[in-house]
Amino acid sequence: MRRLLLLAVACLLLAGCARPVSSEFSQSRQPFCEYRGDPGTQMVVLMAQAVPSASQLPCVKLLPAGWSMSDIFVRNGRARFVLDSDRVGPNAVRVVLQPACQVEGTGVTRVPSDEPGTRRYEQIGVVRPQVSFTGTRFYLFPGGCVSYQFEFKDSEERAGPIGDVTLALSFITRDAVRNHVRRSTDGRAELDPTEASSR
């Protein structure tokens, strides 16, 4: 079943090769929290399969003006995407999903989380030449961890771009994605192979 789902997703991702790629189709290949009123996109499904233990999946709720996505990468055990900014530079935020993060250490502080079901930690990095701000935000949850790795370049701005990122990024539960895959395929495919074998 998992192979069938991967095959189905791959076909959907490649379908645009036969015709001009519309902005709507392009959106389906990016990790948005919602697409056509349904939870997640094809890319979010692939991210869920890359880290099968993750109970939460990072996604983009809404891109503020001046921000764009790039460098979307998924492999076994890890998924990432990047947010670029016209104010604080390319690669301004690297979002990484993996099974676990090491958060103990100097400069790591636990703070109240703005995302339900997660524990949030902040680490302020060093300021380097040509880089005005670096830091990492960690969200820990059952089965996984997401880090937001900030690197703002050539700008005195900090609060505004960080606020943009907080508004732009969010999470979708694995359960929501699993249910959507099952519903949209009329039960022919499952997000997780264990779900398929137990039915």
C-alpha positions as semicolon CSV with decimal commas, in nm:
position;residue;x (nm);y (nm);z (nm)
1;M;0,000;0,000;0,000
2;R;0,278;0,243;0,084
3;R;0,433;0,178;-0,254
4;L;0,096;0,247;-0,416
5;L;0,068;0,579;-0,231
6;L;0,421;0,684;-0,326
7;L;0,342;0,591;-0,686
8;A;0,018;0,788;-0,681
9;V;0,184;1,093;-0,533
10;A;0,470;1,073;-0,782
11;C;0,222;1,064;-1,070
12;L;0,045;1,369;-0,935
13;L;0,374;1,554;-0,892
14;L;0,479;1,470;-1,248
15;A;0,143;1,545;-1,405
16;G;0,239;1,906;-1,462
17;C;0,514;1,804;-1,707
18;A;0,256;1,756;-1,980
19;R;0,116;2,108;-1,956
20;P;0,217;2,456;-1,841
21;V;0,252;2,463;-1,464
22;S;-0,009;2,690;-1,309
23;S;0,042;2,871;-0,981
24;E;-0,224;2,645;-0,829
25;F;-0,041;2,329;-0,936
26;S;0,286;2,475;-0,812
27;Q;0,123;2,539;-0,475
28;S;0,027;2,170;-0,449
29;R;0,397;2,079;-0,467
30;Q;0,487;2,306;-0,178
31;P;0,432;2,237;0,194
32;F;0,120;2,446;0,251
33;C;-0,104;2,366;0,547
34;E;-0,413;2,369;0,327
35;Y;-0,482;2,315;-0,041
36;R;-0,828;2,347;-0,198
37;G;-0,981;2,337;0,149
38;D;-0,814;2,008;0,241
39;P;-0,536;1,958;0,498
40;G;-0,183;1,957;0,357
41;T;-0,050;1,907;0,004
42;Q;0,123;1,630;-0,186
43;M;0,454;1,759;-0,049
44;V;0,329;1,737;0,310
45;V;0,237;1,373;0,243
46;L;0,593;1,305;0,126
47;M;0,733;1,478;0,434
48;A;0,513;1,259;0,655
49;Q;0,645;0,948;0,482
50;A;1,005;1,068;0,518
51;V;0,969;1,092;0,898
52;P;0,707;0,825;0,979
53;S;0,733;0,877;1,355
54;A;0,640;1,248;1,344
55;S;0,301;1,328;1,497
56;Q;0,320;1,688;1,369
57;L;0,431;1,820;1,030
58;P;0,558;2,171;0,955
59;C;0,374;2,367;0,690
60;V;0,323;2,715;0,552
61;K;-0,002;2,877;0,657
62;L;0,035;3,198;0,454
63;L;0,337;3,362;0,292
64;P;0,361;3,733;0,385
65;A;0,450;3,985;0,115
66;G;0,818;3,968;0,025
67;W;0,863;3,604;0,127
68;S;0,897;3,297;-0,095
69;M;0,980;2,926;-0,065
70;S;1,278;2,739;-0,209
71;D;1,512;2,442;-0,156
72;I;1,240;2,188;-0,076
73;F;1,411;1,858;-0,002
74;V;1,277;1,525;0,126
75;R;1,464;1,205;0,202
76;N;1,442;0,916;0,447
77;G;1,449;1,055;0,801
78;R;1,460;1,424;0,708
79;A;1,266;1,694;0,524
80;R;1,338;2,063;0,482
81;F;1,235;2,379;0,304
82;V;1,364;2,735;0,303
83;L;1,198;3,074;0,329
84;D;1,363;3,360;0,137
85;S;1,299;3,726;0,210
86;D;1,341;4,044;0,008
87;R;1,430;4,227;0,331
88;V;1,661;3,993;0,521
89;G;1,797;3,789;0,234
90;P;1,780;3,444;0,076
91;N;1,790;3,139;0,305
92;A;1,653;3,357;0,583
93;V;1,483;3,061;0,752
94;R;1,558;2,691;0,706
95;V;1,278;2,466;0,833
96;V;1,391;2,111;0,912
97;L;1,180;1,810;1,018
98;Q;1,358;1,513;1,171
99;P;1,290;1,237;1,425
100;A;1,477;1,413;1,710
101;C;1,676;1,726;1,800
102;Q;1,949;1,790;2,054
103;V;1,830;2,091;2,252
104;E;2,043;2,067;2,564
105;G;2,332;2,311;2,579
106;T;2,444;2,665;2,635
107;G;2,200;2,931;2,530
108;V;1,898;2,704;2,481
109;T;1,593;2,823;2,671
110;R;1,249;2,669;2,698
111;V;0,969;2,919;2,634
112;P;0,588;2,888;2,618
113;S;0,489;2,726;2,291
114;D;0,259;2,893;2,042
115;E;0,184;2,559;1,874
116;P;-0,051;2,311;2,050
117;G;0,102;1,975;2,135
118;T;0,463;2,095;2,116
119;R;0,744;2,212;2,347
120;R;0,932;2,516;2,224
121;Y;1,297;2,610;2,280
122;E;1,495;2,914;2,162
123;Q;1,867;2,950;2,097
124;I;2,021;3,283;2,001
125;G;2,325;3,242;1,776
126;V;2,628;3,458;1,721
127;V;2,632;3,769;1,503
128;R;2,881;3,729;1,219
129;P;2,999;3,981;0,955
130;Q;2,730;4,036;0,691
131;V;2,479;3,853;0,912
132;S;2,269;4,063;1,146
133;F;2,092;3,782;1,332
134;T;2,118;3,405;1,373
135;G;1,925;3,174;1,598
136;T;1,725;2,852;1,612
137;R;1,376;2,779;1,732
138;F;1,295;2,418;1,818
139;Y;0,955;2,253;1,843
140;L;0,955;1,908;2,005
141;F;0,658;1,672;1,991
142;P;0,595;1,295;2,004
143;G;0,802;1,125;1,735
144;G;0,976;1,427;1,594
145;C;1,128;1,773;1,605
146;V;1,115;2,078;1,381
147;S;1,379;2,350;1,385
148;Y;1,354;2,700;1,237
149;Q;1,711;2,809;1,163
150;F;1,724;3,188;1,125
151;E;1,995;3,374;0,935
152;F;1,905;3,734;0,856
153;K;2,157;3,917;0,638
154;D;2,249;4,282;0,595
155;S;1,959;4,422;0,790
156;E;1,897;4,580;1,126
157;E;1,547;4,437;1,123
158;R;1,472;4,148;1,353
159;A;1,133;4,172;1,523
160;G;0,940;4,229;1,199
161;P;1,082;3,934;1,004
162;I;1,059;3,702;1,304
163;G;0,695;3,804;1,341
164;D;0,640;3,729;0,972
165;V;0,787;3,381;1,016
166;T;0,575;3,310;1,322
167;L;0,261;3,402;1,128
168;A;0,369;3,216;0,813
169;L;0,463;2,880;0,963
170;S;0,246;2,635;1,148
171;F;0,183;2,262;1,193
172;I;-0,062;2,005;1,070
173;T;-0,121;1,684;1,259
174;R;-0,028;1,350;1,111
175;D;-0,379;1,230;1,190
176;A;-0,526;1,502;0,966
177;V;-0,298;1,407;0,676
178;R;-0,362;1,034;0,730
179;N;-0,738;1,085;0,725
180;H;-0,718;1,300;0,413
181;V;-0,513;1,038;0,225
182;R;-0,760;0,767;0,323
183;R;-1,062;0,977;0,231
184;S;-0,925;1,109;-0,100
185;T;-0,834;0,757;-0,219
186;D;-1,158;0,595;-0,095
187;G;-0,951;0,382;0,141
188;R;-0,727;0,237;-0,132
189;A;-0,411;0,393;0,014
190;E;-0,278;0,458;0,362
191;L;-0,021;0,711;0,479
192;D;0,138;0,460;0,714
193;P;0,198;0,094;0,621
194;T;0,109;-0,023;0,971
195;E;-0,236;0,127;0,926
196;A;-0,284;-0,069;0,605
197;S;-0,168;-0,400;0,750
198;S;-0,397;-0,372;1,052
199;R;-0,711;-0,322;0,847
